[in-house]
Amino acid sequence: MMKRKKRILIVDDDQDLCGLLSRYLDGKGYQTESYYSGSEALNILKKEKYHLVLIDYRLPDGTGNDLLKKIKVVAPKTRAIIITAYSNLKQAIIAIKLGAYDYVVKPIIPDEFLKTIEAALENAGIGFPEDTSHFDDLVEKSNYVLGQSKSALKIREMVDMVAPTDFTVLIQGETGTGKEFIAMGLHKKSKRISRPMVAVDCGALSENLSSSELFGHVKGAFTGAIRSKEGSFERADGGTLFLDEIGNLSYANQMKMLRVLQEKVVNRVGSEKDIPVDVRLIVATNEDLKEKVEKGEFRKDLYYRLNEFTIDLPPLKNRKEDITEYCDLFLKKANKRLNKDVKKIKPEALSAISTYEWPGNLRELQNTINRMVLLAESDELGLMDLPQKISLRVEKFKMSAEEENLLKSAAAIAERNVILKILEETGHNKEKAAKKLKINRKTLYNKIKEYRIEDH
């Protein structure tokens, strides 16, 4: 059976160099392709599979390091070598930290470069594009949408950037902003996708049971411990452990967790035996942990261990652009759950929904849509279907005809007074007055006539 050739992608805007490298490497038994910009290379990496990418540091649409970051998201198994005409130790260190296998300085010496390529390709896996559908599929199973608002796009960018690493991530946000969904997304896009993700709500754990739940216990460790039990860290070994409401963790358990993070071993309650664990930790809170540290309610050393990378989730009131998308998702879910067929939410109802502050965030919005669908008497939801707390708020902002007339009258009086003042300042010179008012002379004459201003 013929051995499959290793595939190499060359990314350099110097077409002559690409041609030379291609011919040389093809002659050594490799299969090469060349692209002349980072964007072209990234697009092909999303579709095709490569063992190695050779990247020139200076590209027409960014740096090699910029491209490397994106490659580690779309094809984390693909190895990369940065090529540059400039010997710069700082750039080299950054490239290696970003996941480059090596950093080669031009001019390229073929035999030495070949050895570097062979070493990079040794035991290299094929670079399958990361299955980003995992993250998108979560939307169908959760109550979160990725959204298109500026903050939503920033969150997605941060998830893409930090997911492939083993950084401990702190997710902060009000209740109902989607912290667990983001944690799931981080796991789905990580190198640990094939291993379990274990989720624990620290707020639901009693003081007595939290140590056992997190670290496990041995038989007889306490009253009722009739058999040994694995803790959450052990169950998540090789995968991801998500600890929600981390601020509720007792001080004693904070100390135990710090030891696990520092020494990568766990000690079951009632045992002196250390059990090695390899866990990527993601934590979430709706509290200000920094404030808790200042009050002495949370260990400073643990806080800095947990805060390697922070993702702040904005409340729904700061994501107004995404509300329509959420409404569509919740309407679809409510129809399915309640066996209904409501087609849409009318624009005026959507507008009212967007003006509400949503203190309960996504949960409150979903409950509202569920209620509206349940009580709906037609296949469209309008203002009359809204709960009173929202519809009364809309009424509050409506003006009666009399109020509208009063407002128009007040505006007219203010405008007439400004025109009179400018006319007096310019000695009733219409041309000068129009310039000062930043309107044309015809408009000024019409205003003088409308407001019955005497021509002096």
KOLVOTOR-171641 format. One record per residue (C-alpha): z negated, y negated, x. Coordinates in nm, 4 decimals. Each point is the difference from the previous one (the first is absolute). Last residue first. Example, Ala and Ser with C-alpha at 12.3 -4.5 7.8 and 13.67 -1.06 7.14 Angstrom:
% KOLVOTOR-171641
+----------+----------+----------+
|       pz |       py |       px |
+----------+----------+----------+
|  -0.7140 |   0.1060 |   1.3670 |
|  -0.0660 |   0.3440 |  -0.1370 |
+----------+----------+----------+
This chain:
% KOLVOTOR-171641
+----------+----------+----------+
|       pz |       py |       px |
+----------+----------+----------+
|  -1.1622 |  -9.5709 |  -3.8205 |
|   0.1496 |   0.3018 |  -0.1771 |
|  -0.2516 |   0.1177 |  -0.2562 |
|  -0.0872 |   0.3704 |   0.0216 |
|   0.0811 |   0.1755 |  -0.3250 |
|  -0.1123 |   0.3439 |   0.1360 |
|   0.3299 |   0.1642 |  -0.0861 |
|   0.2076 |  -0.3045 |   0.1050 |
|  -0.1725 |  -0.0347 |   0.3342 |
|   0.0262 |   0.3788 |   0.0453 |
|   0.3752 |  -0.0058 |  -0.0713 |
|   0.0478 |  -0.2887 |   0.2452 |
|  -0.1921 |   0.1965 |   0.2658 |
|   0.2114 |   0.3097 |  -0.0577 |
|   0.3187 |  -0.2044 |   0.0434 |
|  -0.1368 |  -0.1622 |   0.3164 |
|  -0.0551 |   0.3368 |   0.1754 |
|  -0.3474 |   0.1449 |   0.0596 |
|  -0.2209 |   0.0014 |   0.3097 |
|  -0.2557 |  -0.2390 |  -0.1589 |
|   0.0260 |  -0.2256 |   0.3048 |
|   0.3798 |   0.0223 |  -0.0060 |
|   0.0104 |  -0.0738 |  -0.3742 |
|  -0.2260 |  -0.3048 |   0.0503 |
|   0.2242 |  -0.1368 |   0.2763 |
|   0.3103 |   0.0306 |  -0.2195 |
|  -0.1748 |  -0.1328 |  -0.3102 |
|  -0.1359 |  -0.3166 |   0.1683 |
|  -0.2820 |  -0.0822 |  -0.2438 |
|  -0.1818 |  -0.2048 |   0.2671 |
|  -0.0257 |   0.3145 |   0.2105 |
|  -0.3785 |   0.0362 |  -0.0330 |
|   0.0147 |  -0.0879 |  -0.3735 |
|   0.2673 |   0.2640 |  -0.0624 |
|  -0.2062 |   0.2556 |   0.1962 |
|  -0.3102 |  -0.0667 |  -0.2152 |
|   0.1945 |   0.0120 |  -0.3270 |
|   0.1614 |   0.3331 |   0.0983 |
|  -0.3419 |   0.1503 |   0.0888 |
|  -0.1500 |  -0.1199 |  -0.3324 |
|   0.2880 |   0.1495 |  -0.2006 |
|  -0.0459 |   0.3401 |   0.1775 |
|  -0.3750 |   0.0096 |  -0.0782 |
|   0.0636 |  -0.0919 |  -0.3664 |
|   0.2682 |   0.2710 |  -0.0257 |
|  -0.2291 |   0.2642 |   0.1516 |
|  -0.2785 |  -0.0899 |  -0.2448 |
|   0.2424 |   0.0168 |  -0.2926 |
|   0.1318 |   0.3405 |   0.1098 |
|  -0.3559 |   0.1311 |   0.0203 |
|  -0.0847 |  -0.1387 |  -0.3442 |
|   0.3156 |   0.1562 |  -0.1451 |
|  -0.0912 |   0.3379 |   0.1526 |
|  -0.3502 |  -0.0252 |  -0.1444 |
|   0.1389 |  -0.0781 |  -0.3481 |
|   0.2438 |   0.2910 |   0.0206 |
|  -0.2953 |   0.2272 |   0.0889 |
|  -0.0318 |   0.1165 |   0.3558 |
|  -0.0258 |   0.3584 |   0.1252 |
|  -0.2207 |   0.0622 |   0.3063 |
|  -0.2980 |   0.1259 |  -0.1982 |
|   0.2317 |   0.2204 |  -0.2026 |
|   0.0922 |   0.1899 |   0.3202 |
|  -0.3688 |   0.0539 |   0.0810 |
|  -0.0548 |   0.1222 |  -0.3554 |
|   0.2824 |   0.2540 |   0.0533 |
|  -0.1568 |   0.1301 |   0.3228 |
|  -0.3615 |   0.0542 |  -0.1130 |
|   0.1368 |   0.0928 |  -0.3456 |
|   0.1771 |   0.3117 |   0.1293 |
|   0.3823 |  -0.0268 |  -0.0012 |
|   0.2032 |   0.1683 |  -0.2744 |
|   0.0643 |  -0.3272 |  -0.1871 |
|   0.1561 |  -0.1473 |   0.3138 |
|   0.2704 |   0.2680 |   0.0035 |
|   0.0417 |   0.3707 |   0.0762 |
|   0.3313 |   0.1592 |  -0.1024 |
|   0.0588 |   0.3416 |  -0.1626 |
|  -0.1906 |  -0.0992 |  -0.3122 |
|  -0.3481 |   0.0575 |  -0.1430 |
|  -0.1774 |   0.0025 |   0.3373 |
|  -0.3688 |   0.0992 |  -0.0111 |
|   0.0178 |   0.2694 |   0.2717 |
|   0.2547 |  -0.1970 |   0.2043 |
|  -0.2199 |  -0.3114 |   0.0016 |
|  -0.3103 |   0.2021 |   0.0909 |
|   0.1751 |   0.1728 |   0.2907 |
|   0.1392 |  -0.3353 |   0.1215 |
|  -0.3514 |  -0.1494 |   0.0029 |
|  -0.1508 |   0.3022 |   0.1770 |
|   0.2735 |  -0.0260 |   0.2648 |
|  -0.0695 |  -0.3698 |   0.0554 |
|  -0.3745 |   0.0578 |   0.0277 |
|   0.0479 |   0.2795 |   0.2519 |
|   0.2483 |  -0.2058 |   0.2022 |
|  -0.2301 |  -0.3015 |   0.0455 |
|  -0.3355 |   0.0022 |  -0.1810 |
|  -0.0237 |  -0.3804 |   0.0326 |
|   0.3509 |  -0.0243 |  -0.1495 |
|   0.0565 |  -0.3814 |   0.0247 |
|   0.2286 |  -0.0357 |  -0.3058 |
|   0.3106 |  -0.2190 |   0.0359 |
|   0.2261 |   0.2970 |   0.0804 |
|  -0.0983 |   0.1852 |  -0.3182 |
|   0.1014 |  -0.3068 |  -0.2026 |
|   0.3432 |  -0.0069 |   0.1652 |
|   0.0402 |   0.3731 |  -0.0589 |
|  -0.0805 |  -0.0555 |  -0.3688 |
|   0.2591 |  -0.2806 |  -0.0240 |
|   0.2566 |   0.2176 |   0.1797 |
|  -0.0395 |   0.2913 |  -0.2450 |
|  -0.1501 |   0.3247 |   0.1336 |
|   0.2495 |   0.2830 |  -0.0201 |
|   0.1196 |   0.3247 |  -0.1547 |
|  -0.3130 |   0.1449 |  -0.1589 |
|   0.0688 |   0.3711 |  -0.0517 |
|  -0.3350 |   0.1689 |  -0.0583 |
|  -0.1412 |   0.3399 |   0.1033 |
|  -0.3339 |  -0.1590 |   0.0973 |
|   0.0033 |   0.1137 |   0.3647 |
|   0.3743 |  -0.0334 |   0.0485 |
|   0.0235 |  -0.3364 |  -0.1713 |
|  -0.3087 |  -0.1217 |   0.1911 |
|   0.1516 |   0.1041 |   0.3352 |
|   0.3272 |  -0.1829 |  -0.0667 |
|  -0.1843 |  -0.3091 |  -0.1213 |
|  -0.2264 |   0.0146 |   0.3086 |
|   0.2989 |   0.0026 |   0.2372 |
|   0.1864 |  -0.2763 |  -0.1845 |
|  -0.3170 |  -0.2125 |  -0.0129 |
|  -0.0529 |   0.0500 |   0.3741 |
|   0.3540 |  -0.1192 |   0.0725 |
|  -0.0511 |  -0.3037 |  -0.2240 |
|  -0.3270 |  -0.0774 |   0.1831 |
|   0.1577 |   0.0034 |   0.3482 |
|   0.0871 |  -0.3724 |   0.0221 |
|  -0.3543 |  -0.0882 |  -0.1147 |
|  -0.1511 |   0.1603 |   0.3106 |
|  -0.2880 |  -0.2419 |   0.0605 |
|  -0.1500 |   0.0663 |  -0.3468 |
|   0.0315 |   0.3715 |   0.0806 |
|  -0.2570 |  -0.0258 |   0.2787 |
|   0.1237 |   0.0065 |   0.3611 |
|  -0.0358 |   0.3155 |   0.2113 |
|  -0.1195 |  -0.0695 |   0.3544 |
|   0.1056 |   0.2606 |   0.2583 |
|  -0.2145 |   0.0102 |   0.3139 |
|   0.0638 |   0.1846 |   0.3284 |
|  -0.2585 |   0.1137 |   0.2564 |
|  -0.2744 |  -0.1053 |  -0.2442 |
|  -0.1834 |   0.3291 |  -0.0346 |
|  -0.1332 |  -0.0010 |   0.3567 |
|  -0.0805 |  -0.3717 |  -0.0270 |
|  -0.2029 |   0.0619 |  -0.3157 |
|  -0.1741 |   0.2991 |   0.1609 |
|  -0.1264 |  -0.2171 |   0.2891 |
|  -0.1144 |  -0.2734 |  -0.2438 |
|  -0.2014 |   0.2426 |  -0.2123 |
|  -0.0105 |  -0.0964 |  -0.3661 |
|  -0.2867 |  -0.1512 |  -0.1991 |
|  -0.1171 |  -0.2325 |   0.2784 |
|   0.0872 |  -0.3121 |  -0.2012 |
|   0.2679 |  -0.0976 |   0.2533 |
|   0.1461 |   0.3525 |  -0.0201 |
|   0.0049 |  -0.0195 |  -0.3804 |
|   0.1910 |  -0.3286 |   0.0266 |
|   0.2543 |   0.1657 |   0.2274 |
|   0.0287 |   0.2854 |  -0.2492 |
|   0.1090 |  -0.2384 |  -0.2772 |
|   0.0024 |   0.2363 |  -0.2967 |
|   0.2833 |   0.1722 |  -0.1871 |
|   0.0159 |   0.2676 |   0.2685 |
|   0.2363 |   0.2548 |   0.1480 |
|  -0.0019 |   0.2426 |   0.2906 |
|   0.2738 |   0.1966 |   0.1758 |
|  -0.1014 |   0.2479 |   0.2720 |
|   0.2417 |   0.2223 |   0.1937 |
|  -0.1886 |   0.3225 |   0.0686 |
|  -0.0153 |   0.2433 |   0.2926 |
|  -0.3305 |   0.1866 |  -0.0241 |
|  -0.2075 |   0.1954 |   0.2567 |
|  -0.3099 |   0.1723 |  -0.1459 |
|  -0.3292 |  -0.0732 |   0.1777 |
|  -0.2795 |   0.2521 |  -0.0602 |
|  -0.3490 |  -0.1357 |  -0.0618 |
|  -0.0029 |   0.0960 |  -0.3672 |
|  -0.2089 |  -0.1039 |  -0.3014 |
|   0.2567 |  -0.2553 |  -0.1243 |
|   0.3332 |   0.0811 |   0.1652 |
|   0.0847 |  -0.1704 |   0.3312 |
|   0.3490 |  -0.1420 |   0.0382 |
|   0.1921 |  -0.0530 |   0.3214 |
|   0.2587 |  -0.2603 |   0.0968 |
|  -0.2393 |  -0.1634 |   0.2499 |
|   0.0369 |  -0.3675 |  -0.0944 |
|   0.1212 |   0.0355 |  -0.3590 |
|  -0.2450 |   0.2785 |  -0.0831 |
|  -0.2851 |  -0.1921 |   0.1666 |
|   0.0792 |  -0.3124 |  -0.2052 |
|  -0.0010 |   0.2148 |  -0.3136 |
|  -0.3515 |   0.1217 |   0.0714 |
|  -0.1257 |  -0.3575 |   0.0499 |
|   0.1659 |  -0.1140 |  -0.3255 |
|  -0.1610 |   0.2986 |  -0.1682 |
|  -0.3438 |  -0.1342 |   0.0878 |
|   0.0930 |  -0.3516 |  -0.1168 |
|   0.1101 |   0.1330 |  -0.3381 |
|   0.3671 |  -0.0208 |  -0.0962 |
|   0.0605 |  -0.2382 |  -0.2914 |
|   0.2258 |  -0.2288 |   0.2089 |
|   0.2466 |   0.2870 |   0.0418 |
|   0.1155 |  -0.0501 |  -0.3588 |
|   0.2748 |   0.2622 |   0.0449 |
|  -0.0021 |   0.2382 |   0.2952 |
|   0.3431 |   0.1509 |   0.0676 |
|   0.0073 |   0.2860 |   0.2516 |
|   0.3419 |   0.0828 |   0.1411 |
|   0.1345 |   0.3189 |   0.1581 |
|  -0.0682 |   0.2287 |   0.2981 |
|  -0.3487 |   0.0739 |  -0.1348 |
|  -0.0304 |  -0.1429 |  -0.3537 |
|  -0.2210 |   0.2840 |  -0.1240 |
|  -0.2174 |  -0.0355 |   0.3093 |
|  -0.0505 |  -0.3739 |  -0.0503 |
|  -0.0690 |   0.0520 |  -0.3717 |
|  -0.2863 |   0.2391 |   0.0676 |
|   0.0180 |   0.3785 |   0.0103 |
|  -0.2803 |   0.1795 |  -0.1820 |
|  -0.2510 |   0.2689 |   0.0919 |
|  -0.1603 |   0.1925 |  -0.2850 |
|  -0.3125 |  -0.0189 |  -0.2180 |
|  -0.0601 |  -0.3667 |   0.0859 |
|  -0.2117 |  -0.0623 |  -0.3117 |
|  -0.3018 |  -0.1293 |   0.1875 |
|   0.1131 |  -0.1181 |   0.3413 |
|   0.1706 |   0.1346 |   0.3143 |
|  -0.0351 |   0.3554 |  -0.1343 |
|   0.3655 |   0.0882 |   0.0540 |
|   0.1700 |  -0.2510 |   0.2282 |
|   0.1189 |  -0.3443 |  -0.1023 |
|   0.3184 |  -0.2076 |  -0.0116 |
|   0.0735 |  -0.3334 |   0.1715 |
|   0.1312 |  -0.2202 |  -0.2805 |
|  -0.1199 |   0.1787 |  -0.3119 |
|  -0.3246 |   0.1198 |   0.1597 |
|  -0.0837 |  -0.3453 |   0.1316 |
|   0.0848 |  -0.1573 |  -0.3403 |
|  -0.2148 |   0.2404 |  -0.2020 |
|  -0.3437 |  -0.1596 |   0.0331 |
|   0.1105 |  -0.3660 |  -0.0168 |
|   0.2123 |   0.0716 |  -0.3062 |
|   0.3774 |  -0.0105 |   0.0365 |
|   0.2110 |  -0.1830 |  -0.2610 |
|   0.0390 |  -0.3197 |   0.2049 |
|   0.1129 |   0.2024 |   0.3012 |
|   0.3072 |   0.1117 |  -0.1951 |
|   0.1499 |   0.2753 |   0.2184 |
|   0.3690 |   0.0797 |   0.0472 |
|   0.1281 |   0.2903 |   0.2150 |
|   0.3592 |  -0.0094 |   0.1244 |
|   0.1121 |   0.3410 |   0.1189 |
|   0.2372 |   0.0873 |   0.2872 |
|   0.3823 |   0.0034 |  -0.0081 |
|   0.0130 |  -0.3808 |  -0.0339 |
|  -0.2059 |  -0.0502 |   0.3172 |
|   0.2721 |  -0.1871 |   0.1922 |
|  -0.0405 |  -0.2777 |  -0.2547 |
|   0.2223 |  -0.1273 |  -0.2846 |
|  -0.1726 |   0.2042 |  -0.2715 |
|  -0.3433 |  -0.0829 |   0.1436 |
|   0.0575 |  -0.3770 |   0.0003 |
|   0.1472 |   0.0219 |  -0.3513 |
|  -0.3077 |   0.1862 |  -0.1232 |
|  -0.2231 |  -0.2742 |   0.1430 |
|   0.2212 |  -0.2629 |  -0.1673 |
|  -0.0405 |   0.1810 |  -0.3334 |
|  -0.3765 |   0.0203 |   0.0492 |
|  -0.0238 |  -0.3777 |   0.0503 |
|   0.2065 |  -0.0855 |  -0.3092 |
|  -0.1381 |  -0.3376 |  -0.1156 |
|  -0.2353 |   0.1456 |  -0.2626 |
|  -0.3278 |  -0.1167 |   0.1500 |
|   0.0577 |  -0.2971 |   0.2279 |
|   0.1545 |   0.0505 |   0.3421 |
|  -0.0541 |   0.1138 |   0.3574 |
|   0.1640 |   0.2960 |   0.1748 |
|  -0.1476 |   0.0800 |   0.3437 |
|   0.2271 |   0.2200 |   0.2102 |
|  -0.1062 |   0.2227 |   0.2912 |
|   0.3004 |   0.0089 |   0.2317 |
|   0.1613 |   0.3419 |   0.0469 |
|   0.3530 |  -0.1421 |   0.0003 |
|   0.2953 |   0.0954 |  -0.2251 |
|  -0.1520 |  -0.1927 |  -0.2946 |
|  -0.0572 |  -0.3298 |   0.1871 |
|   0.3470 |  -0.1600 |  -0.0138 |
|   0.1311 |   0.1387 |  -0.3279 |
|  -0.3285 |  -0.0866 |  -0.1748 |
|   0.0099 |  -0.3526 |   0.1466 |
|   0.3593 |  -0.0543 |  -0.1192 |
|  -0.0867 |   0.1254 |  -0.3496 |
|  -0.2947 |  -0.2405 |  -0.0127 |
|   0.2223 |  -0.2911 |   0.1085 |
|   0.2577 |   0.0909 |  -0.2663 |
|  -0.2732 |  -0.0040 |  -0.2652 |
|  -0.1319 |  -0.3381 |   0.1221 |
|   0.3458 |  -0.1597 |  -0.0208 |
|   0.0601 |   0.1452 |  -0.3455 |
|   0.2414 |   0.2923 |  -0.0345 |
|  -0.2300 |   0.2693 |  -0.1373 |
|  -0.1158 |   0.3341 |   0.1448 |
|  -0.1307 |   0.1065 |  -0.3378 |
|  -0.3411 |   0.1504 |  -0.0670 |
|  -0.1512 |   0.2002 |  -0.2826 |
|   0.0579 |   0.3409 |   0.1536 |
|   0.2077 |   0.3140 |  -0.0472 |
|   0.3391 |  -0.1655 |  -0.0482 |
|  -0.0843 |  -0.2595 |   0.2649 |
|  -0.0897 |   0.2765 |   0.2449 |
|   0.3672 |   0.0985 |   0.0015 |
|   0.0777 |  -0.3214 |   0.1939 |
|  -0.2346 |   0.1005 |   0.2812 |
|   0.1331 |   0.3558 |   0.0271 |
|   0.3528 |  -0.1402 |  -0.0354 |
|  -0.0505 |  -0.1434 |   0.3479 |
|   0.0816 |   0.3379 |   0.1489 |
|  -0.0151 |  -0.1016 |   0.3636 |
|   0.3433 |   0.0425 |   0.1523 |
|   0.0217 |   0.3284 |   0.1871 |
|  -0.0045 |  -0.0562 |   0.3727 |
|   0.0614 |   0.3463 |   0.1460 |
|  -0.2937 |   0.1163 |   0.2031 |
|  -0.0298 |  -0.0541 |   0.3745 |
|  -0.1180 |   0.3037 |   0.2000 |
|   0.1477 |  -0.1548 |   0.3169 |
|   0.2226 |  -0.2829 |  -0.1178 |
|  -0.1990 |  -0.2728 |   0.1746 |
|  -0.0072 |   0.2014 |   0.3253 |
|   0.3760 |   0.0583 |  -0.0185 |
|   0.0601 |  -0.3715 |  -0.0651 |
|  -0.2171 |  -0.1021 |   0.2964 |
|   0.1804 |   0.2529 |   0.2235 |
|   0.3371 |  -0.1386 |  -0.1176 |
|  -0.1122 |  -0.3541 |   0.0892 |
|  -0.0817 |   0.1121 |   0.3530 |
|   0.3448 |   0.1623 |   0.0415 |
|   0.1859 |  -0.2953 |  -0.1584 |
|  -0.1708 |  -0.2916 |   0.1823 |
|  -0.0097 |  -0.2698 |  -0.2688 |
|   0.0146 |  -0.3588 |   0.1235 |
|  -0.2073 |  -0.0687 |  -0.2047 |
|  -0.3689 |   0.0697 |  -0.0630 |
|  -0.1174 |   0.3043 |  -0.1982 |
|  -0.3053 |   0.0089 |  -0.2317 |
|  -0.1320 |   0.3376 |  -0.1186 |
|  -0.0992 |   0.2120 |  -0.3017 |
|  -0.0208 |  -0.3031 |  -0.2263 |
|  -0.2828 |   0.0244 |  -0.2549 |
|  -0.1003 |  -0.3594 |  -0.0712 |
|  -0.2618 |   0.0223 |   0.2739 |
|   0.2747 |   0.1024 |   0.2462 |
|   0.2117 |  -0.3021 |  -0.1028 |
|  -0.2982 |  -0.2379 |   0.0281 |
|  -0.0815 |   0.1293 |   0.3492 |
|   0.3636 |  -0.0399 |   0.1102 |
|   0.0206 |  -0.3539 |  -0.1385 |
|  -0.3140 |  -0.0953 |   0.1955 |
|   0.1333 |   0.1620 |   0.3203 |
|   0.3265 |  -0.1945 |  -0.0088 |
|   0.2959 |   0.1212 |   0.2047 |
|   0.2977 |  -0.1705 |  -0.1613 |
|   0.3421 |   0.1580 |  -0.0620 |
|  -0.1485 |   0.2163 |  -0.2703 |
|   0.0191 |   0.3525 |  -0.1424 |
|  -0.2628 |   0.1301 |  -0.2470 |
|  -0.0210 |   0.3782 |  -0.0475 |
|  -0.0674 |   0.1491 |  -0.3425 |
|  -0.1067 |   0.3320 |  -0.1514 |
|   0.0848 |   0.0851 |  -0.3606 |
|  -0.2900 |   0.1665 |  -0.1805 |
|  -0.1076 |  -0.3192 |  -0.1811 |
|   0.3423 |  -0.0568 |  -0.1602 |
|  -0.0233 |  -0.2757 |  -0.2645 |
|  -0.3367 |  -0.1462 |   0.1062 |
|   0.0096 |   0.0541 |   0.3765 |
|   0.3575 |  -0.1298 |  -0.0092 |
|  -0.1237 |  -0.3267 |  -0.1502 |
|  -0.2465 |  -0.0655 |   0.2817 |
|   0.2658 |   0.0951 |   0.2581 |
|   0.2446 |  -0.2529 |  -0.1438 |
|  -0.2426 |  -0.2857 |   0.0589 |
|  -0.0763 |   0.1415 |   0.3467 |
|   0.3713 |   0.0007 |   0.0849 |
|   0.0099 |  -0.3671 |  -0.0815 |
|   0.1737 |  -0.1815 |  -0.2845 |
|   0.3364 |  -0.0390 |  -0.1714 |
|   0.2420 |  -0.0310 |   0.2951 |
|  -0.1975 |   0.2565 |   0.2016 |
|  -0.1971 |  -0.0556 |   0.3198 |
|  -0.2190 |   0.2999 |   0.0832 |
|   0.2910 |   0.2472 |   0.0029 |
|  -0.0976 |   0.3108 |  -0.1942 |
|   0.0727 |   0.3647 |   0.0863 |
|  -0.0885 |   0.2089 |  -0.3059 |
|  -0.0895 |   0.3702 |   0.0247 |
|  -0.0015 |   0.3142 |  -0.2146 |
|   0.2167 |  -0.1391 |  -0.2781 |
|   0.0312 |   0.0644 |  -0.3739 |
|   0.2289 |  -0.2001 |  -0.2294 |
|  -0.0584 |  -0.2015 |  -0.3177 |
|  -0.2887 |  -0.2383 |   0.0709 |
|   0.0911 |   0.0054 |   0.3686 |
|   0.3493 |  -0.1281 |  -0.0920 |
|  -0.1461 |  -0.3095 |  -0.1666 |
|  -0.2386 |  -0.0632 |   0.2901 |
|   0.2826 |   0.0131 |   0.2542 |
|   0.2112 |  -0.2506 |  -0.1940 |
|  -0.2998 |  -0.2343 |  -0.0365 |
|  -0.0858 |   0.0223 |   0.3709 |
|   0.3481 |  -0.0986 |   0.1146 |
|   0.2873 |   0.1496 |   0.2051 |
|   0.0054 |   0.3621 |  -0.1117 |
|   0.0932 |   0.3008 |   0.2127 |
|   0.0129 |   0.3739 |  -0.0714 |
|  -0.0759 |   0.2869 |   0.2381 |
|   0.0087 |   0.3807 |  -0.0025 |
|  -0.1455 |   0.1391 |   0.3227 |
|   0.1530 |   0.2567 |   0.2352 |
|  -0.0100 |  -0.1866 |   0.3303 |
|   0.3551 |  -0.1272 |  -0.0487 |
|  -0.1053 |  -0.1528 |  -0.3298 |
|  -0.2751 |  -0.1759 |   0.1966 |
|   0.2415 |  -0.1599 |   0.2504 |
|   0.2663 |  -0.0877 |  -0.2579 |
|  -0.2559 |  -0.1537 |  -0.2360 |
|  -0.1772 |  -0.1917 |   0.2776 |
|   0.3281 |  -0.1532 |   0.1219 |
|   0.1134 |  -0.0917 |  -0.3528 |
|  -0.3362 |  -0.1544 |  -0.0905 |
|   0.0096 |  -0.1991 |   0.3255 |
|   0.3450 |  -0.1344 |  -0.0869 |
|  -0.1130 |  -0.0845 |  -0.3562 |
|  -0.2874 |  -0.2177 |   0.1211 |
|  -0.1750 |  -0.0638 |  -0.3343 |
|  -0.2261 |   0.2996 |   0.0664 |
|  -0.1390 |   0.2794 |  -0.2208 |
|   0.0828 |   0.3537 |   0.1193 |
|  -0.0859 |   0.2900 |  -0.2350 |
|  -0.0481 |   0.3440 |   0.1594 |
|   0.0442 |   0.3370 |  -0.1741 |
|  -0.0976 |   0.3231 |   0.1756 |
|   0.2813 |   0.2543 |  -0.0209 |
|  -0.0521 |   0.3161 |  -0.2093 |
|   0.0179 |   0.3225 |   0.1993 |
|   0.2972 |   0.2203 |  -0.0916 |
|  -0.1005 |   0.3419 |  -0.1340 |
+----------+----------+----------+
